[in-house]
Amino acid sequence: FYGGLFGWQWNEGKMPQGFSYWGAQLDGAGVAAVYERPPQMADQGMPSTWFTYIAVDDADATTAKAKSAGATVMMGPDDVPGAGRMSFILDPSGAPLGMWQGGEHKGAGLVKEHGTLVWSEVYAPDTDTTVAFYGEVFGWTRGSMELPDGRTYTTFELNGETVGGTMPPPREDVPPHWHVWFGCNDTVETVARARELGATVLVDPTDSPYGMIGSLVDPVGAGFLVITPSSPG
């Protein structure tokens, strides 16, 4: 699906726990990865989803800090031979999140281009609790962005840069999770191609102050958005 949609090419490997892992590349740079859902996550009924990973200097120390701040540790920290060290947590709202201590693999090698990550935001019902947690664990501060409909969107800031955002889930039946946005050169064409490849279209191409967006669910049930930004960056 993603090869047909974005032109990703794949390298297959293994996770430390033994399940298969496929790294996606675009123009020779790592841009994403997919892997089999870990058994402990499947046992808890966690659906297929895109994860966001946060870069950390020390996976063990940051995971311990997250646990003290109210997170549940789902996996790790574990070494990924030849790549780095990682862990998975559920934040206090229940949103899954990865932590990545880069070794030879530092993380995404290409962003803010067609077929690459441009934005990530956490859907969580209690914004104040969410801001406090991520501030305590990662040092993020609270910012804001005024939306066209008059609502205020909460952003995360680090060293003067906006690194993500948070908002309540759009519907009561949507569980807390990190939601990812991928850039595309033409949202209309990308949404049409995704539909041909088996995606469910939740929101048809729609203009916004930030660019034309579309909301999709891939053939295995993982949701994501695509956007043709109205301006670079």
VOBA-1610 file (N, C-alpha, C; in pm, whole numbers, padded with zeros to 5 digits, always signed):
BEGIN
Phe+00082-00120+00000Phe+00000+00000+00000Phe+00087+00127+00000Tyr+00180+00136+00094Tyr+00261+00258+00105Tyr+00365+00268-00007Gly+00409+00153-00058Gly+00494+00156-00175Gly+00421+00216-00294Gly+00296+00175-00313Gly+00217+00227-00422Gly+00175+00371-00401Leu+00157+00412-00276Leu+00109+00547-00247Leu+00221+00651-00250Phe+00333+00617-00183Phe+00440+00715-00168Phe+00570+00676-00238Gly+00576+00553-00294Gly+00699+00510-00357Gly+00805+00461-00260Trp+00762+00424-00137Trp+00858+00373-00040Trp+00917+00241-00088Gln+01046+00221-00060Gln+01114+00095-00083Gln+01149+00034+00052Trp+01166-00098+00056Trp+01167-00168+00184Trp+01292-00253+00205Asn+01338-00255+00332Asn+01442-00347+00377Asn+01385-00427+00492Glu+01391-00560+00484Glu+01333-00644+00589Glu+01438-00680+00692Gly+01396-00681+00818Gly+01484-00721+00927Gly+01403-00785+01038Lys+01462-00793+01157Lys+01397-00853+01273Lys+01410-00759+01393Met+01302-00751+01472Met+01306-00681+01599Met+01374-00771+01703Pro+01420-00712+01818Pro+01484-00794+01921Pro+01394-00907+01972Gln+01262-00886+01970Gln+01168-00987+02019Gln+01141-01096+01914Gly+01197-01081+01793Gly+01186-01186+01693Gly+01086-01163+01582Phe+01001-01059+01593Phe+00902-01040+01488Phe+00960-00955+01375Ser+00897-00967+01259Ser+00950-00905+01138Ser+00935-00753+01141Tyr+01027-00686+01073Tyr+01035-00541+01071Tyr+01077-00499+00931Trp+01008-00400+00875Trp+01043-00351+00742Trp+01069-00201+00750Gly+01191-00160+00716Gly+01225-00020+00712Gly+01195+00039+00575Ala+01131+00155+00573Ala+01094+00221+00448Ala+01195+00329+00414Gln+01231+00335+00287Gln+01323+00437+00240Gln+01264+00512+00122Leu+01303+00638+00110Leu+01264+00722-00002Leu+01385+00804-00041Asp+01424+00796-00167Asp+01544+00866-00214Asp+01667+00830-00130Gly+01671+00703-00086Gly+01786+00655-00011Gly+01787+00689+00135Ala+01686+00759+00185Ala+01680+00798+00326Ala+01570+00722+00398Gly+01594+00685+00523Gly+01491+00620+00603Gly+01380+00718+00637Val+01254+00678+00614Val+01141+00768+00638Val+01036+00711+00732Ala+01032+00580+00751Ala+00930+00518+00835Ala+00962+00369+00847Ala+00877+00295+00916Ala+00892+00150+00926Ala+00758+00089+00964Val+00742-00037+00929Val+00625-00113+00974Val+00673-00246+01031Tyr+00596-00299+01123Tyr+00631-00428+01182Tyr+00508-00495+01239Glu+00523-00623+01263Glu+00413-00699+01320Glu+00378-00645+01458Arg+00248-00642+01486Arg+00204-00593+01616Arg+00255-00685+01726Pro+00327-00632+01826Pro+00378-00717+01934Pro+00266-00789+02007Pro+00290-00914+02049Pro+00183-00992+02112Pro+00120-00924+02232Gln+00203-00858+02317Gln+00146-00795+02436Gln+00052-00681+02400Met+00076-00617+02286Met-00015-00511+02242Met-00141-00571+02180Ala-00123-00678+02103Ala-00239-00745+02045Ala-00329-00801+02155Asp-00269-00858+02260Asp-00346-00916+02369Asp-00431-00812+02441Gln-00387-00686+02438Gln-00463-00580+02502Gln-00563-00515+02407Gly-00574-00571+02287Gly-00672-00520+02193Gly-00631-00394+02119Met-00501-00362+02121Met-00455-00242+02054Met-00463-00262+01903Pro-00531-00173+01832Pro-00546-00189+01687Pro-00417-00153+01613Ser-00414-00183+01485Ser-00304-00135+01402Ser-00302+00016+01406Thr-00183+00073+01419Thr-00173+00218+01432Thr-00033+00262+01393Trp-00020+00389+01362Trp+00111+00449+01346Trp+00161+00495+01481Phe+00287+00464+01512Phe+00352+00514+01633Phe+00433+00639+01601Thr+00442+00727+01698Thr+00541+00833+01696Thr+00651+00796+01793Tyr+00776+00814+01750Tyr+00892+00793+01837Tyr+00953+00928+01873Ile+00989+00945+01998Ile+01056+01066+02044Ile+01204+01033+02065Ala+01291+01114+02008Ala+01435+01094+02026Ala+01474+01132+02168Val+01550+01043+02233Val+01597+01068+02370Val+01745+01035+02379Asp+01813+01097+02475Asp+01955+01070+02496Asp+01978+00941+02571Asp+01883+00904+02658Asp+01897+00786+02744Asp+01760+00720+02757Ala+01740+00612+02684Ala+01609+00547+02684Ala+01572+00495+02822Asp+01667+00442+02895Asp+01637+00386+03027Asp+01593+00496+03124Ala+01669+00606+03129Ala+01637+00713+03222Ala+01505+00781+03185Thr+01482+00801+03056Thr+01359+00869+03014Thr+01238+00780+03034Thr+01253+00651+03011Thr+01142+00558+03037Thr+01108+00556+03185Ala+01210+00555+03271Ala+01186+00559+03415Ala+01117+00689+03456Lys+01158+00800+03396Lys+01095+00929+03424Lys+00949+00928+03381Ala+00922+00871+03263Ala+00784+00863+03214Ala+00698+00779+03308Lys+00754+00668+03356Lys+00678+00583+03449Lys+00645+00659+03577Ser+00741+00734+03628Ser+00717+00812+03749Ser+00612+00920+03726Ala+00602+00968+03602Ala+00506+01074+03569Ala+00368+01019+03535Gly+00350+00887+03542Gly+00218+00829+03521Gly+00201+00742+03399Ala+00310+00717+03324Ala+00302+00632+03206Ala+00305+00485+03245Thr+00256+00401+03156Thr+00266+00256+03168Thr+00370+00207+03068Val+00468+00130+03114Val+00571+00078+03026Val+00521-00051+02963Met+00514-00051+02829Met+00463-00166+02756Met+00574-00262+02714Met+00692-00207+02685Met+00801-00288+02633Met+00933-00215+02654Gly+01037-00291+02690Gly+01171-00236+02695Gly+01200-00160+02824Pro+01310-00085+02819Pro+01396-00058+02703Pro+01474-00181+02656Asp+01489-00192+02523Asp+01560-00302+02460Asp+01657-00247+02356Asp+01767-00317+02340Asp+01860-00283+02233Asp+01808-00334+02100Val+01827-00255+01997Val+01805-00298+01859Val+01944-00305+01797Pro+02000-00425+01784Pro+02140-00437+01743Pro+02172-00358+01617Gly+02279-00281+01626Gly+02324-00204+01512Gly+02241-00081+01482Ala+02144-00049+01568Ala+02056+00064+01539Ala+02041+00161+01655Gly+02003+00109+01774Gly+01980+00196+01888Gly+01913+00121+02001Arg+01844+00195+02086Arg+01775+00137+02201Arg+01638+00202+02211Met+01536+00121+02242Met+01401+00175+02238Met+01314+00119+02349Ser+01204+00189+02373Ser+01099+00141+02463Ser+00965+00189+02411Phe+00858+00124+02460Phe+00721+00167+02429Phe+00650+00194+02560Ile+00574+00304+02562Ile+00495+00337+02680Ile+00353+00371+02636Leu+00263+00375+02734Leu+00134+00440+02720Leu+00138+00564+02808Asp+00110+00681+02750Asp+00109+00801+02833Asp-00011+00796+02927Pro-00026+00892+03019Pro-00135+00882+03117Pro-00275+00875+03056Ser-00292+00921+02933Ser-00423+00911+02868Ser-00445+00774+02804Gly-00335+00696+02788Gly-00342+00568+02720Gly-00289+00570+02578Ala-00234+00684+02534Ala-00180+00694+02398Ala-00044+00625+02390Pro-00025+00531+02296Pro+00104+00464+02282Pro+00210+00559+02226Leu+00334+00539+02270Leu+00444+00625+02228Leu+00573+00546+02234Gly+00660+00566+02135Gly+00791+00504+02137Gly+00898+00604+02178Met+01003+00553+02240Met+01122+00633+02270Met+01240+00570+02199Trp+01322+00654+02139Trp+01432+00604+02059Trp+01563+00673+02096Gln+01657+00593+02144Gln+01793+00639+02170Gln+01877+00595+02051Gly+01906+00688+01964Gly+01972+00653+01839Gly+02114+00606+01856Gly+02148+00502+01781Gly+02285+00456+01769Gly+02329+00483+01626Glu+02351+00375+01551Glu+02383+00394+01409Glu+02264+00451+01333His+02144+00418+01379His+02023+00473+01316His+01971+00586+01404Lys+01976+00708+01354Lys+01937+00824+01434Lys+01787+00852+01429Gly+01721+00807+01323Gly+01579+00835+01306Gly+01550+00869+01162Ala+01441+00942+01139Ala+01402+00977+01002Ala+01512+01058+00935Gly+01549+01017+00814Gly+01652+01087+00741Gly+01599+01190+00644Leu+01465+01193+00628Leu+01403+01289+00537Leu+01264+01320+00592Val+01234+01447+00609Val+01103+01491+00660Val+01056+01611+00579Lys+00927+01640+00593Lys+00865+01758+00531Lys+00879+01759+00380Glu+00873+01639+00321Glu+00874+01623+00176Glu+00758+01529+00139His+00733+01514+00009His+00631+01419-00036His+00663+01279+00017Gly+00565+01217+00082Gly+00582+01081+00131Gly+00661+01071+00260Thr+00677+01182+00333Thr+00751+01179+00459Thr+00671+01249+00568Leu+00712+01229+00692Leu+00643+01287+00806Leu+00654+01439+00805Val+00540+01506+00828Val+00542+01651+00839Val+00489+01699+00974Trp+00413+01616+01044Trp+00354+01660+01171Trp+00307+01539+01249Ser+00306+01553+01382Ser+00256+01448+01470Ser+00187+01514+01588Glu+00071+01460+01626Glu-00005+01519+01735Glu-00071+01408+01815Val-00090+01434+01943Val-00150+01333+02030Val-00294+01372+02059Tyr-00386+01276+02032Tyr-00525+01293+02068Tyr-00542+01242+02211Ala-00570+01332+02303Ala-00587+01295+02444Ala-00694+01385+02504Pro-00781+01331+02590Pro-00898+01408+02634Pro-00867+01522+02729Asp-00762+01511+02810Asp-00731+01613+02911Asp-00604+01686+02869Thr-00619+01803+02810Thr-00504+01874+02757Thr-00408+01916+02866Asp-00458+01962+02979Asp-00369+02008+03086Asp-00283+01894+03137Thr-00343+01776+03158Thr-00267+01660+03204Thr-00164+01618+03100Thr-00202+01623+02974Thr-00111+01584+02865Thr+00007+01679+02857Val-00019+01808+02863Val+00090+01907+02859Val+00184+01889+02978Ala+00128+01866+03095Ala+00212+01848+03214Ala+00300+01724+03201Phe+00245+01615+03150Phe+00323+01492+03136Phe+00439+01511+03039Tyr+00411+01561+02920Tyr+00518+01575+02821Tyr+00619+01682+02860Gly+00574+01780+02935Gly+00667+01879+02987Gly+00763+01818+03089Glu+00708+01735+03178Glu+00793+01673+03280Glu+00891+01574+03220Val+00848+01497+03120Val+00932+01390+03066Val+01032+01443+02963Phe+00987+01532+02875Phe+01072+01575+02763Phe+01113+01722+02767Gly+01059+01796+02864Gly+01093+01937+02873Gly+01018+02025+02775Trp+00910+01973+02717Trp+00832+02053+02622Trp+00750+02158+02697Thr+00736+02275+02638Thr+00653+02379+02696Thr+00527+02397+02610Arg+00432+02467+02667Arg+00302+02481+02603Arg+00299+02603+02511Gly+00252+02582+02390Gly+00227+02691+02297Gly+00084+02683+02248Ser+00047+02771+02158Ser-00090+02770+02109Ser-00096+02821+01966Met-00203+02784+01899Met-00227+02825+01761Met-00377+02848+01746Glu-00415+02963+01696Glu-00557+02994+01677Glu-00607+02927+01548Leu-00716+02853+01558Leu-00776+02785+01443Leu-00881+02874+01378Pro-00910+02849+01250Pro-01007+02933+01179Pro-01145+02937+01243Asp-01183+02827+01314Asp-01316+02824+01374Asp-01321+02889+01512Gly-01209+02951+01553Gly-01206+03020+01681Gly-01151+02939+01796Arg-01133+02808+01776Arg-01074+02726+01881Arg-00923+02750+01890Thr-00867+02714+02003Thr-00722+02724+02023Thr-00662+02585+02023Tyr-00563+02565+01938Tyr-00493+02437+01927Tyr-00366+02447+02012Thr-00343+02346+02095Thr-00228+02346+02184Thr-00108+02280+02116Thr+00005+02349+02117Thr+00127+02296+02058Thr+00230+02266+02165Phe+00329+02185+02129Phe+00444+02158+02214Phe+00564+02233+02157Glu+00637+02299+02244Glu+00754+02377+02202Glu+00879+02324+02271Leu+00991+02327+02198Leu+01120+02288+02254Leu+01228+02373+02190Asn+01303+02443+02272Asn+01412+02529+02224Asn+01366+02624+02115Gly+01247+02679+02135Gly+01196+02779+02042Gly+01132+02723+01917Glu+01125+02591+01903Glu+01064+02531+01785Glu+00938+02454+01824Thr+00840+02453+01735Thr+00719+02374+01755Thr+00746+02231+01711Val+00724+02135+01801Val+00760+01996+01773Val+00640+01903+01766Gly+00521+01952+01792Gly+00402+01868+01787Gly+00284+01941+01846Gly+00175+01867+01864Gly+00056+01929+01919Gly-00032+01829+01990Thr-00138+01878+02051Thr-00234+01791+02119Thr-00372+01851+02111Met-00471+01763+02105Met-00611+01803+02104Met-00695+01684+02150Pro-00816+01708+02198Pro-00903+01596+02233Pro-00937+01514+02109Pro-00964+01384+02125Pro-01005+01303+02009Pro-01126+01364+01941Pro-01135+01350+01809Pro-01246+01413+01736Pro-01382+01352+01766Arg-01382+01227+01814Arg-01508+01161+01850Arg-01486+01077+01975Glu-01593+01047+02046Glu-01582+00970+02169Glu-01531+00828+02145Asp-01556+00774+02024Asp-01515+00636+01997Asp-01370+00627+01948Val-01300+00740+01939Val-01160+00741+01897Val-01072+00736+02022Pro-00992+00631+02041Pro-00909+00621+02161Pro-00791+00717+02154Pro-00733+00751+02268Pro-00613+00836+02268Pro-00502+00772+02185His-00436+00851+02104His-00325+00800+02023His-00250+00917+01960Trp-00128+00889+01916Trp-00052+00985+01837Trp-00091+00968+01690His-00126+01078+01626His-00171+01076+01487His-00066+01141+01400Val-00035+01078+01286Val+00072+01129+01201Val+00017+01189+01072Trp+00092+01287+01022Trp+00062+01353+00895Trp+00179+01329+00800Phe+00149+01292+00676Phe+00251+01277+00573Phe+00230+01386+00467Gly+00341+01441+00420Gly+00333+01540+00314Gly+00307+01475+00179Cys+00246+01549+00090Cys+00226+01501-00047Cys+00224+01620-00142Asn+00260+01593-00266Asn+00264+01701-00365Asn+00126+01745-00411Asp+00030+01652-00405Asp-00105+01682-00453Asp-00203+01597-00373Thr-00274+01660-00280Thr-00365+01586-00193Thr-00476+01518-00271Val-00529+01584-00372Val-00638+01524-00451Val-00591+01395-00515Glu-00475+01398-00580Glu-00422+01278-00645Glu-00387+01170-00542Thr-00329+01211-00429Thr-00287+01114-00328Thr-00408+01043-00266Val-00513+01117-00235Val-00633+01056-00178Val-00698+00962-00279Ala-00703+01003-00404Ala-00761+00917-00507Ala-00680+00788-00522Arg-00548+00800-00520Arg-00461+00682-00531Arg-00477+00593-00409Ala-00487+00652-00291Ala-00505+00572-00170Ala-00635+00493-00176Arg-00741+00554-00226Arg-00868+00484-00240Arg-00854+00365-00335Glu-00785+00385-00447Glu-00762+00276-00542Glu-00685+00161-00477Leu-00595+00193-00384Leu-00511+00092-00320Leu-00578+00026-00201Gly-00700+00066-00169Gly-00774-00001-00062Gly-00793+00078+00065Ala-00755+00206+00066Ala-00774+00288+00186Ala-00921+00329+00200Thr-00959+00358+00323Thr-01087+00420+00352Thr-01064+00570+00365Val-01141+00649+00296Val-01126+00794+00302Val-01225+00849+00404Leu-01171+00906+00512Leu-01256+00964+00615Leu-01291+01109+00583Val-01194+01182+00530Val-01217+01321+00490Val-01159+01341+00351Asp-01245+01376+00256Asp-01199+01404+00121Asp-01112+01530+00121Pro-01033+01551+00016Pro-00945+01668+00012Pro-01020+01797+00048Thr-00964+01868+00145Thr-01029+01986+00201Thr-00926+02096+00220Asp-00960+02216+00179Asp-00869+02329+00200Asp-00867+02369+00347Ser-00750+02412+00394Ser-00733+02466+00527Ser-00631+02580+00518Pro-00617+02661+00623Pro-00517+02768+00619Pro-00374+02716+00605Tyr-00355+02586+00633Tyr-00220+02530+00633Tyr-00192+02447+00508Gly-00294+02428+00424Gly-00279+02348+00304Gly-00399+02259+00284Met-00399+02184+00175Met-00509+02092+00148Met-00483+01960+00218Ile-00582+01913+00295Ile-00564+01793+00377Ile-00662+01685+00335Gly-00630+01561+00371Gly-00718+01446+00355Gly-00693+01349+00468Ser-00795+01282+00514Ser-00783+01187+00625Ser-00813+01047+00575Leu-00723+00953+00604Leu-00730+00819+00548Leu-00711+00713+00656Val-00761+00594+00627Val-00732+00474+00705Val-00677+00370+00608Asp-00558+00320+00637Asp-00495+00226+00543Asp-00564+00090+00547Pro-00528-00003+00458Pro-00602-00131+00449Pro-00596-00218+00574Val-00503-00193+00667Val-00499-00273+00790Val-00556-00197+00909Gly-00609-00077+00885Gly-00680-00006+00991Gly-00607+00107+01058Ala-00487+00142+01013Ala-00412+00252+01073Ala-00447+00383+01006Gly-00483+00483+01086Gly-00522+00612+01033Gly-00405+00707+01017Phe-00415+00798+00921Phe-00315+00902+00901Phe-00376+01012+00817Leu-00311+01127+00815Leu-00354+01238+00730Leu-00246+01268+00628Val-00288+01325+00517Val-00195+01376+00416Val-00222+01523+00398Ile-00119+01598+00364Ile-00134+01742+00346Ile-00038+01790+00239Thr-00088+01876+00153Thr-00003+01955+00064Thr+00009+02092+00130Pro+00122+02119+00197Pro+00133+02243+00274Pro+00116+02367+00186Ser+00056+02470+00245Ser+00037+02594+00172Ser+00165+02674+00161Ser+00263+02643+00249Ser+00393+02708+00242Ser+00499+02609+00290Pro+00623+02620+00245Pro+00728+02527+00288Pro+00746+02530+00438Gly+00779+02409+00497Gly+00806+02401+00639Gly+00684+02392+00725
//
